[in-house]
């Protein structure tokens, strides 16, 4: 059986968002996007490289799945 490993950026007040820019996800009037970037350092980069370096599959939610083809052009061809 395969494992599901979660890699999430979660602030202490419960905001979960990818390390994108300030306009990444303004859903519900959220205007603090891009909060991860100032905290991204060499140690976090090394951890992310270790996690995402080997081949892996992505399990996406519906909103991420809709935007994935723009970032992962081959995703439609490999979706299960």
ABEGO torsion letter per residue (X at the ends): XBBBBBBBBBBAAGBBBBABBAAABABGGBAABGAAAAABBAAAAAAAAAAAABBBBBBBBAAAAAAAAAABAAAAAABX
